Amino acid sequence: MNEPWRLTLSEGIRRIREGRLTASAWVQSLLGRVDALEERVRAWVQVDREGALAAAARIDQGEIRGGLSGAPVGIKDIIDVKGLVREAGSPLFKGYVPEEDSIAAGRLRAAGAIILGKTVTTQFANPDPGPTRNPWNLSRSPGGSSSGSAAAVACGMVPAALGSQTGGSVIGPATFCGVVGFKPTRGRVPLAGVFSLSWTLDHLGVLSRTAEDAALLLAHIAGAHPADDTAADAPVPDYPAESLPRRPGSVLFLKGLLSRAHPEVADAALREAARLREAGVAVEEGDLPFDFDLMHATHRIIMRAEAASYHEALFRACPEDYAPTIRQTVLSGFMIPAVHYLRALRFRARLARELETLLRRHELLLLPSMASFPPPWGAAPGGKPSQVNRLATEAFSHSGLPCITLPAGRGKEGLPMGLQLGGRRFGESDLLAAARWCEEELGWRSEIANPA
Amino acid sequence: MPEKGLLPAQIEEAMRLIYGLPVDARSRAAAEEVAKDLERLSGAELRPEEGLAMPRHRRTESAHE
């Protein structure tokens, strides 16, 4: 492997520690990949060429040492990074530069990570399509809202990036772009310094090419912080060490979505569930213990009411500057009576309890990550495939339980498919260990896309 | 608690009165979407003892700093 841009995060860090690679060479190689592809893929809002090279030089001189020394990462453009723009995909924040790091970005930098730049988000992390293309087929959507993070990782512009998920914004684009997408338990990672869509549903997550890299990044961004009201004080394990590949004991394969999925996606899920069984995992079949459509309505009510509250002042001042879908989201949020918002929160608590009951009997849940293939680029959001896809991801956003998507082959048109594993609250070590085992034993691995 | 979801017209009117936002084609479409979701929720039973509490976690000092 002569080209450093092909390295995973963990491989690159190992090479730097062993003196076989410099951070500067790694960053330069990635910048070369960005130069070659960005015009077509449009994954970045800002590439911090000078800042990244300067940080790499400091690493190479031994000034910064940490668990991520020399590791280049991308940051979704709703997450504050001091000195870089944070536009949140909106013309209302064009050119805005925060003066402080978000807690997550600050922790990455303190551990020696090099922030290569800010990646494209759909406007305010809602589904209005952004400029980013799917590296596997430029005429297709990369998914959203962490569009740029997924696309940049998929085509080797950066080995890993932070994203966020309120409905399916990590799992969706990761699946469509054929990379690993990991959403930890709600409360695992502080949200201070992140532009919110929905206070009680937002999560930070990781997009990478391996589950090991997801574990490595999680280890550095997880844990409570005095300046944050969202993160739990649960101990932060040494995730990379505690998630060494391990065959899961029992898995509940959720088949309810298969009838609504694209036939190729359904076939792939059935085939891989059978392979899990053949590999010695106790795979039972079942379904979510609640009505998908009730969950979706509950999710929309909570998300819309909270988005309306968050955006109230800005939206009332300049509604015309909002893209159509986020505009509709905020507008409809104003219309939700408090008693119905509270009713939705009560349903969510029930759904979370029911999922946790399932996870007392089974170590993991398995289901397709997305029910469809990526839609055409720029397609209007919504519609049946989009709604069905949300059903695959909302159970975990809704309940706050951790989940991970791994690539599971490509369809006849060469577009990626994914399988999703869901785990127990704060059970990230077990979830990641199972994911790493699936990568090794079943070949659920990412490939690097080469956009034509 | 209402047994049925509010009607789109009631939702629109409430929005106009509370927020002074205009009633137009966009708000009408939004009101129809909201009404469907409210109706779905209103049609499902909740027991009085089912409150808001999610499985919780505690917060003290930073795990890192």
Interface residues (C-beta under 8 A of the other chain):
Chain A: R107 G187 A222 G223 A224 H225 P226 D229 A231 A232 D233 A234 P235 V236 D291 D293 L294 A297 T298 R300 I301 R304 R316 R327 Q328 L331 S332 F334 M335 I336 P337 V339 H340 L342 R343 A344 L345 R346 F347 R348 A349 R350 A352 R353 E356 G400 R425 F426
Chain B: M1 P2 G5 L6 I11 E12 A14 M15 I18 Y19 L21 R26 S27 A29 A30 A31 E33 V34 K36 D37 L38 R40 L41 S42 A44 L46 E50 G51 L52 A53 M54 P55 H57 R58 R59 T60 E61 S62 A63 H64 E65
